[in-house]
Amino acid sequence: MSERADTPPGVAANIAHLGKGYRIYALVILTIVYVLNYVDRQILAILLPGIKAELDLNDTQLGFLFMTFGIFYATLGIPIAMLADRTNRRNVVAAALTIFSLMTAACAFVANYIQLVILRVLVGVGEAGSSPPSHSMIADMFPPKARATALAFFSLGVNIGLLIGLFAGGWLAENYGWRTTFIIVGLPGVLMALVVLFTVKEPERGASDGVAPGTEETPAIGEVVSFLWSQKAFRHIALGSALIAFVGYAGVAWVPTFLARSFDMKLGEIGMMLGLVIGFAGGAGTFGAGFFADKLGHKDVRWNMWLVALAGVVAFPFGVALYLTDSKTAAILLFIAPAAAGAIFTGPAIAMTQGLAKLRMRATASAILFFILNLIGLGAGPQVVGMLSDFFAASAGEESVRYALLAITPLGLWGALHFFLAAKTLEEDLARAKA
C-alpha cells in the first residue's frame, strides 16, 4: 500500500499532509467497519437452521430474507452515495454503522417471520451507507498505482467478516441459540461508530489524483449513470461482478445448510470449517488479486480484468465437483478454490470503477456498481437457490439444496467472460474518464 516511486510529485505532496501512518490507520478502521458490515449481513446464513425450525419456515421464505435485504441495500446505496459525494463521508459511514448494528441486535427479539423480514430490511438500509463512501475516501487517500492494493485490503473485510460470522456464529448458535447470537454480533458496531466519528478525518477530494478540490461540480444521478453506462468496460465489470456475486452470495447463504443436510454436520463444525476456508482462502484471493493487479497492471492495466477472468475459469470445475461429491472432507477441500476465486473480483472491480468515473462521481459510481452487483447477486442469488431447493425437494429430499447450488454454478463462468470483454476497452475508457 506504499506509494510507488513513479507517483507524480504533485500527488505525493497533496496526500503527504495526512501522513502515511494515518492513512494506513484510516484504511484499517474503514476495513473494520466493513468487517462488521459482513458479520451482521452474513450471520444469518449460519443461523438459518435454527430460525427455520423455530419459526417453521420453508427454504423460499429463508431465501426471501436475503432478497429483501439485497433490494433495499442495493437501491438505497445510490442516494446515500450521492449524499456522500456532497457532504462529509466520514459522518455518513458512522451513521450507517450505528443503524445496521442496532438493527442486527434487534433481530434477537422478533416474535414472527414478518418482524424478522422488516428488521433485515433495516439492516440493509444501514449497510447501504457504509461501502461507497469508504471507497471514495480510500480513493482520495491512495494514488491510482496503489489504489487496487488499498481497496483489496479494504475488501478483506468481506473474508474476515465471513470468518468471524461463520466461525463465531456457528459456535454461538450451537451453544446459545440464534437470538443471543444476533445481540452479541450487533452491539460492538455502536462502539466502533464512535471510533470512526472521532478519529477518522474527511480527506480532500481529488488529493491523490492531483486535482484541486472544488474544481469539478457534483453531477446529477442521471449524468453519472449515463456516463458510466457509456463506458463499455464498466458495463462488463458490473455484469461480470453481478454474475460472480450471484453464485458467491448463494453459496455463502446456502453452503452451511447444504453441509448440515447432506453430511449431518453440526453448526459449530460448519462454522469452523467454512470460516477458515472463506477467511483464509477468500482473503488470499481478495488481497492477492489487488496486489498482483497493481503489480501487473503497472505494465498493462488490463491485467486487472484478466486476473479475475482467469480465476473464474480455473474455479469452475472445482465448484461443480463440490456439489457432486459424497465426501464431507472432499466438499470442504473443493470449496477452497471457489472461495478464493469468488473473492478475487472485488478489489480490481472497485478500483477500476473508481478510475472509470470522474472525480465527483466516485462514491455514486461505487453505489451504482454495488446496486447492480447486489440486486442480482445478493438479492436474487440466495432467493433463487431457496426456490430451486423447494422445487427439487419432491425428488431429492434433503439433497435438494445440493442440486439447487449445482444448477447455478455455471453462471460464474459467464461472469468471467465479461471480465475478458472488459479488458478490450479498459485503457480507452480510463483515458476518457480523465478527459
C-alpha positions as CSV (number, residue, x, y, z in Angstrom):
1,M,0.0,0.0,0.0
2,S,3.0,2.3,-0.1
3,E,3.2,4.8,-3.0
4,R,5.4,3.8,-5.9
5,A,8.5,5.7,-6.9
6,D,6.7,6.9,-10.0
7,T,3.8,8.5,-8.1
8,P,3.7,12.1,-9.5
9,P,5.3,14.6,-7.1
10,G,2.2,16.8,-7.1
11,V,0.0,13.8,-6.0
12,A,2.5,12.8,-3.3
13,A,2.5,16.4,-1.9
14,N,-1.3,16.5,-1.9
15,I,-1.6,13.4,0.3
16,A,1.5,13.9,2.4
17,H,-0.2,16.1,4.9
18,L,-2.3,13.1,6.0
19,G,0.8,11.1,6.9
20,K,1.5,7.6,5.8
21,G,0.8,6.2,9.2
22,Y,-2.5,8.0,9.5
23,R,-3.7,6.8,6.0
24,I,-2.9,3.2,7.0
25,Y,-4.8,3.7,10.3
26,A,-7.8,5.2,8.5
27,L,-7.8,2.3,6.0
28,V,-7.7,-0.2,8.9
29,I,-10.6,1.5,10.6
30,L,-12.7,1.6,7.5
31,T,-11.8,-2.1,6.9
32,I,-13.0,-3.0,10.4
33,V,-16.3,-1.2,9.6
34,Y,-16.6,-3.4,6.6
35,V,-15.8,-6.5,8.7
36,L,-18.7,-5.6,11.0
37,N,-20.9,-4.9,7.9
38,Y,-20.3,-8.5,6.7
39,V,-20.6,-10.1,10.1
40,D,-24.0,-8.5,10.6
41,R,-25.0,-9.3,7.0
42,Q,-23.9,-12.9,6.7
43,I,-24.5,-14.1,10.3
44,L,-27.9,-15.0,9.0
45,A,-26.5,-17.9,6.9
46,I,-25.2,-19.9,9.9
47,L,-28.4,-19.2,11.8
48,L,-30.9,-20.4,9.1
49,P,-31.4,-23.9,10.6
50,G,-32.4,-22.6,14.0
51,I,-34.6,-19.8,12.5
52,K,-36.2,-22.3,10.1
53,A,-37.1,-24.7,13.0
54,E,-38.3,-22.2,15.5
55,L,-40.4,-20.0,13.1
56,D,-41.5,-23.1,10.9
57,L,-40.3,-21.7,7.5
58,N,-39.6,-23.2,4.1
59,D,-36.5,-22.5,2.0
60,T,-38.2,-20.0,-0.2
61,Q,-39.1,-17.9,2.9
62,L,-35.5,-18.2,4.1
63,G,-34.2,-17.0,0.7
64,F,-36.6,-14.1,0.9
65,L,-34.8,-12.8,3.9
66,F,-31.7,-12.3,1.7
67,M,-33.7,-10.9,-1.2
68,T,-35.4,-8.1,0.7
69,F,-32.1,-7.2,2.4
70,G,-30.4,-7.1,-1.0
71,I,-33.1,-5.0,-2.7
72,F,-33.0,-2.3,-0.1
73,Y,-29.2,-2.5,0.3
74,A,-28.7,-2.1,-3.4
75,T,-31.4,0.6,-4.0
76,L,-30.6,2.9,-1.1
77,G,-26.9,2.8,-1.8
78,I,-27.2,5.2,-4.7
79,P,-29.0,8.1,-2.9
80,I,-26.8,7.7,0.2
81,A,-23.7,7.7,-2.0
82,M,-24.9,10.9,-3.7
83,L,-25.2,12.4,-0.3
84,A,-21.7,11.3,0.5
85,D,-20.4,12.9,-2.7
86,R,-21.9,16.2,-1.5
87,T,-21.3,16.0,2.3
88,N,-18.9,14.6,4.9
89,R,-18.3,10.9,4.0
90,R,-16.9,10.1,7.5
91,N,-20.2,11.1,9.1
92,V,-22.2,9.0,6.7
93,V,-20.2,5.9,7.5
94,A,-20.5,6.4,11.2
95,A,-24.3,6.9,11.0
96,A,-24.7,3.8,8.7
97,L,-22.7,1.7,11.1
98,T,-24.8,2.7,14.1
99,I,-28.1,1.8,12.2
100,F,-27.1,-1.6,10.9
101,S,-25.5,-2.6,14.2
102,L,-28.6,-1.7,16.3
103,M,-31.0,-3.4,13.8
104,T,-28.9,-6.6,13.9
105,A,-29.1,-6.8,17.6
106,A,-32.9,-6.1,17.5
107,C,-33.3,-9.3,15.3
108,A,-33.0,-11.2,18.6
109,F,-36.4,-10.0,19.8
110,V,-38.6,-10.9,16.8
111,A,-41.8,-12.8,17.5
112,N,-42.6,-13.9,13.9
113,Y,-41.3,-14.0,10.4
114,I,-42.7,-10.6,9.3
115,Q,-40.8,-8.8,12.1
116,L,-37.6,-10.6,11.1
117,V,-38.1,-9.5,7.4
118,I,-38.6,-5.9,8.5
119,L,-35.5,-5.8,10.7
120,R,-33.3,-7.4,8.0
121,V,-34.6,-4.7,5.6
122,L,-33.5,-2.1,8.1
123,V,-30.1,-3.8,8.4
124,G,-29.8,-3.4,4.7
125,V,-30.8,0.3,4.9
126,G,-27.9,0.9,7.3
127,E,-25.3,-1.1,5.4
128,A,-26.2,0.7,2.2
129,G,-24.4,3.8,3.6
130,S,-21.2,2.1,4.5
131,S,-19.2,0.9,1.5
132,P,-19.5,3.6,-1.3
133,P,-18.4,6.5,1.0
134,S,-15.5,4.3,2.2
135,H,-14.4,3.5,-1.4
136,S,-14.4,7.2,-2.2
137,M,-12.4,8.1,0.9
138,I,-9.8,5.4,0.2
139,A,-9.5,6.6,-3.4
140,D,-8.7,10.1,-2.1
141,M,-6.0,8.8,0.3
142,F,-4.1,6.5,-2.1
143,P,-2.8,7.3,-5.5
144,P,-4.0,5.3,-8.6
145,K,-1.0,3.0,-8.7
146,A,-1.5,1.8,-5.1
147,R,-5.3,2.0,-5.1
148,A,-6.2,-1.5,-6.1
149,T,-4.0,-2.8,-3.3
150,A,-5.6,-0.4,-0.8
151,L,-9.1,-1.3,-1.9
152,A,-8.2,-5.1,-1.9
153,F,-7.1,-4.7,1.7
154,F,-10.4,-3.0,2.4
155,S,-12.2,-5.8,0.6
156,L,-10.6,-8.3,3.1
157,G,-13.4,-7.1,5.3
158,V,-15.6,-9.5,3.4
159,N,-13.5,-12.5,4.2
160,I,-12.7,-11.5,7.8
161,G,-16.3,-10.8,8.4
162,L,-17.4,-14.1,7.0
163,L,-14.7,-15.9,9.0
164,I,-16.0,-14.3,12.2
165,G,-19.6,-14.6,11.3
166,L,-19.3,-18.3,10.4
167,F,-16.7,-19.3,13.0
168,A,-18.1,-17.4,16.0
169,G,-21.6,-17.5,14.7
170,G,-21.6,-21.3,14.4
171,W,-20.3,-21.8,17.9
172,L,-22.6,-19.1,19.4
173,A,-25.6,-20.6,17.7
174,E,-24.9,-24.1,18.8
175,N,-24.3,-23.1,22.4
176,Y,-26.5,-20.1,23.0
177,G,-29.1,-20.0,20.2
178,W,-29.7,-17.7,17.2
179,R,-31.3,-14.9,19.2
180,T,-28.4,-14.4,21.6
181,T,-26.0,-14.6,18.6
182,F,-27.7,-11.6,17.0
183,I,-27.2,-9.5,20.1
184,I,-23.5,-10.4,20.5
185,V,-22.5,-9.6,16.9
186,G,-24.7,-6.5,16.6
187,L,-23.7,-4.3,19.6
188,P,-19.9,-3.9,19.0
189,G,-20.7,-1.8,15.9
190,V,-22.2,1.0,18.0
191,L,-18.9,1.5,19.8
192,M,-17.0,1.3,16.6
193,A,-19.1,4.1,15.2
194,L,-17.7,6.4,17.8
195,V,-14.2,5.5,16.9
196,V,-14.9,6.4,13.2
197,L,-16.6,9.7,14.2
198,F,-13.8,10.9,16.5
199,T,-10.6,9.5,15.0
200,V,-11.1,9.4,11.2
201,K,-10.7,12.6,9.1
202,E,-12.5,13.5,5.9
203,P,-9.8,13.5,3.1
204,E,-9.7,16.2,0.5
205,R,-11.4,15.1,-2.7
206,G,-9.0,14.6,-5.6
207,A,-5.9,14.8,-3.4
208,S,-4.5,11.5,-4.6
209,D,-5.1,12.4,-8.3
210,G,-3.5,15.8,-8.2
211,V,-6.9,17.5,-8.8
212,A,-7.6,20.7,-6.8
213,P,-10.7,20.4,-4.6
214,G,-13.7,22.3,-5.8
215,T,-12.7,22.4,-9.5
216,E,-15.4,19.9,-10.5
217,E,-19.1,20.2,-9.8
218,T,-21.0,17.2,-8.4
219,P,-23.1,15.8,-11.2
220,A,-26.7,14.6,-11.0
221,I,-27.5,10.9,-10.8
222,G,-28.7,10.8,-14.4
223,E,-25.4,12.2,-15.6
224,V,-23.4,9.7,-13.6
225,V,-25.5,6.7,-14.8
226,S,-25.3,7.9,-18.4
227,F,-21.5,8.4,-18.3
228,L,-20.8,5.1,-16.6
229,W,-23.0,3.1,-18.9
230,S,-21.4,4.7,-21.9
231,Q,-18.1,3.1,-20.6
232,K,-18.1,-0.3,-22.2
233,A,-15.6,-1.6,-19.6
234,F,-17.8,-0.6,-16.7
235,R,-20.8,-2.4,-18.3
236,H,-18.8,-5.6,-18.4
237,I,-17.3,-5.1,-15.0
238,A,-20.8,-4.5,-13.5
239,L,-22.4,-7.5,-15.2
240,G,-19.5,-9.8,-14.5
241,S,-19.4,-8.8,-10.9
242,A,-23.1,-9.4,-10.6
243,L,-23.0,-12.9,-12.0
244,I,-20.0,-13.9,-9.9
245,A,-21.7,-12.4,-6.8
246,F,-24.9,-14.3,-7.7
247,V,-23.0,-17.6,-7.3
248,G,-20.9,-16.4,-4.4
249,Y,-23.7,-15.0,-2.2
250,A,-25.9,-18.0,-2.9
251,G,-23.0,-20.2,-1.8
252,V,-22.3,-18.3,1.4
253,A,-26.0,-18.3,2.2
254,W,-26.7,-22.0,1.5
255,V,-23.5,-24.0,1.7
256,P,-23.9,-24.2,5.6
257,T,-27.3,-25.7,5.1
258,F,-26.0,-28.0,2.3
259,L,-23.3,-29.3,4.7
260,A,-25.8,-29.7,7.5
261,R,-28.4,-31.6,5.4
262,S,-26.1,-33.6,3.1
263,F,-23.4,-34.5,5.7
264,D,-25.2,-34.1,9.0
265,M,-22.6,-31.6,10.2
266,K,-23.2,-29.6,13.4
267,L,-23.3,-25.8,13.2
268,G,-20.1,-25.4,15.3
269,E,-18.2,-27.7,12.9
270,I,-19.7,-26.0,9.8
271,G,-18.8,-22.5,11.1
272,M,-15.3,-23.5,12.0
273,M,-14.5,-25.2,8.6
274,L,-16.2,-22.7,6.4
275,G,-14.9,-19.8,8.4
276,L,-11.3,-21.0,7.9
277,V,-11.8,-21.6,4.2
278,I,-13.6,-18.4,3.4
279,G,-11.5,-16.4,5.8
280,F,-8.1,-17.5,4.6
281,A,-8.6,-18.8,1.1
282,G,-11.0,-16.0,0.3
283,G,-8.8,-13.5,2.0
284,A,-5.8,-14.6,0.0
285,G,-7.8,-14.3,-3.2
286,T,-9.1,-10.8,-2.3
287,F,-5.8,-9.3,-1.3
288,G,-3.7,-11.2,-3.7
289,A,-5.8,-10.1,-6.6
290,G,-5.4,-6.4,-5.6
291,F,-1.7,-6.8,-5.0
292,F,-1.0,-8.5,-8.3
293,A,-3.4,-6.3,-10.2
294,D,-1.3,-3.3,-9.1
295,K,2.0,-5.1,-9.9
296,L,0.9,-6.4,-13.3
297,G,-1.4,-3.5,-14.0
298,H,1.6,-1.2,-13.8
299,K,2.8,-2.9,-17.1
300,D,-0.7,-3.4,-18.6
301,V,-3.8,-2.1,-16.9
302,R,-5.8,-4.9,-18.5
303,W,-4.4,-7.4,-16.0
304,N,-6.9,-6.0,-13.6
305,M,-9.6,-7.8,-15.7
306,W,-7.6,-10.8,-16.9
307,L,-6.8,-11.9,-13.3
308,V,-10.5,-12.1,-12.4
309,A,-11.4,-13.8,-15.7
310,L,-8.7,-16.5,-15.3
311,A,-9.7,-17.2,-11.7
312,G,-13.3,-17.8,-12.7
313,V,-12.3,-20.3,-15.4
314,V,-10.0,-22.2,-13.1
315,A,-12.5,-22.3,-10.2
316,F,-15.4,-23.6,-12.3
317,P,-14.6,-27.4,-12.3
318,F,-14.0,-27.2,-8.5
319,G,-17.4,-25.7,-8.0
320,V,-19.1,-28.4,-10.0
321,A,-17.2,-31.2,-8.1
322,L,-18.1,-29.6,-4.8
323,Y,-21.8,-30.2,-5.2
324,L,-21.3,-33.7,-6.7
325,T,-19.1,-35.3,-4.1
326,D,-20.4,-37.6,-1.4
327,S,-17.4,-36.9,0.9
328,K,-17.6,-34.3,3.6
329,T,-13.8,-33.8,3.6
330,A,-13.7,-33.5,-0.2
331,A,-16.5,-31.0,-0.1
332,I,-14.6,-28.7,2.3
333,L,-11.3,-29.0,0.3
334,L,-13.1,-28.5,-3.0
335,F,-14.7,-25.3,-1.6
336,I,-11.2,-23.7,-1.2
337,A,-10.9,-22.8,-5.0
338,P,-14.4,-21.2,-5.4
339,A,-13.9,-19.4,-2.1
340,A,-10.6,-17.9,-3.3
341,A,-11.8,-17.2,-6.9
342,G,-15.1,-15.7,-5.8
343,A,-13.3,-13.0,-3.8
344,I,-10.8,-12.0,-6.5
345,F,-13.1,-9.7,-8.4
346,T,-13.8,-7.2,-5.6
347,G,-10.5,-5.2,-5.4
348,P,-9.9,-4.8,-9.2
349,A,-13.6,-4.2,-9.9
350,I,-13.9,-1.4,-7.3
351,A,-10.5,0.1,-8.3
352,M,-11.3,0.2,-12.0
353,T,-14.8,1.6,-11.3
354,Q,-13.1,4.5,-9.4
355,G,-10.8,5.1,-12.4
356,L,-13.7,4.8,-14.9
357,A,-15.7,7.5,-13.1
358,K,-15.0,11.2,-13.0
359,L,-13.8,12.7,-9.7
360,R,-17.1,13.9,-8.2
361,M,-18.8,10.6,-9.4
362,R,-16.8,8.2,-7.3
363,A,-19.0,7.4,-4.3
364,T,-22.0,7.3,-6.6
365,A,-20.1,5.2,-9.1
366,S,-19.4,2.6,-6.4
367,A,-23.0,2.7,-5.4
368,I,-24.1,2.0,-9.0
369,L,-21.7,-0.9,-9.2
370,F,-23.0,-2.3,-5.9
371,F,-26.6,-1.7,-7.0
372,I,-26.2,-3.9,-10.0
373,L,-24.0,-6.4,-8.1
374,N,-26.2,-6.7,-5.1
375,L,-29.6,-6.5,-6.8
376,I,-28.6,-9.5,-9.0
377,G,-26.1,-11.2,-6.6
378,L,-27.3,-10.7,-3.1
379,G,-31.0,-10.0,-3.9
380,A,-31.6,-12.9,-6.4
381,G,-28.9,-15.5,-5.7
382,P,-30.0,-16.9,-2.3
383,Q,-33.7,-16.5,-3.2
384,V,-33.3,-18.4,-6.5
385,V,-31.5,-21.2,-4.6
386,G,-34.2,-21.3,-2.0
387,M,-36.9,-21.6,-4.7
388,L,-34.9,-24.3,-6.6
389,S,-34.4,-26.2,-3.4
390,D,-38.1,-26.3,-2.7
391,F,-38.7,-27.3,-6.3
392,F,-36.2,-30.2,-6.1
393,A,-37.4,-31.3,-2.7
394,A,-40.1,-33.6,-4.0
395,S,-37.5,-35.7,-5.9
396,A,-34.2,-35.1,-4.0
397,G,-35.5,-34.7,-0.4
398,E,-32.7,-33.4,1.9
399,E,-30.3,-33.2,-1.0
400,S,-32.4,-30.5,-2.7
401,V,-30.0,-27.7,-1.7
402,R,-27.1,-29.6,-3.3
403,Y,-28.8,-29.7,-6.7
404,A,-30.0,-26.1,-6.4
405,L,-26.5,-24.9,-5.8
406,L,-25.1,-27.1,-8.6
407,A,-27.7,-25.6,-11.1
408,I,-26.4,-22.0,-10.7
409,T,-22.6,-22.8,-10.7
410,P,-22.2,-22.2,-14.5
411,L,-23.2,-18.5,-14.0
412,G,-19.7,-17.9,-12.5
413,L,-18.1,-18.9,-15.8
414,W,-20.4,-16.4,-17.6
415,G,-19.3,-13.7,-15.2
416,A,-15.6,-14.5,-16.1
417,L,-16.3,-13.9,-19.8
418,H,-17.5,-10.4,-19.0
419,F,-14.2,-9.6,-17.4
420,F,-12.3,-10.8,-20.5
421,L,-14.6,-8.5,-22.6
422,A,-14.0,-5.5,-20.2
423,A,-10.3,-5.7,-20.8
424,K,-10.8,-4.9,-24.5
425,T,-11.8,-1.2,-23.9
426,L,-10.4,-0.6,-20.5
427,E,-7.5,1.6,-21.5
428,E,-9.5,3.9,-23.7
429,D,-12.3,4.1,-21.2
430,L,-10.0,5.1,-18.3
431,A,-8.5,7.8,-20.5
432,R,-12.0,9.1,-21.3
433,A,-12.8,9.4,-17.6
434,K,-9.8,11.7,-17.2
435,A,-10.6,13.9,-20.1
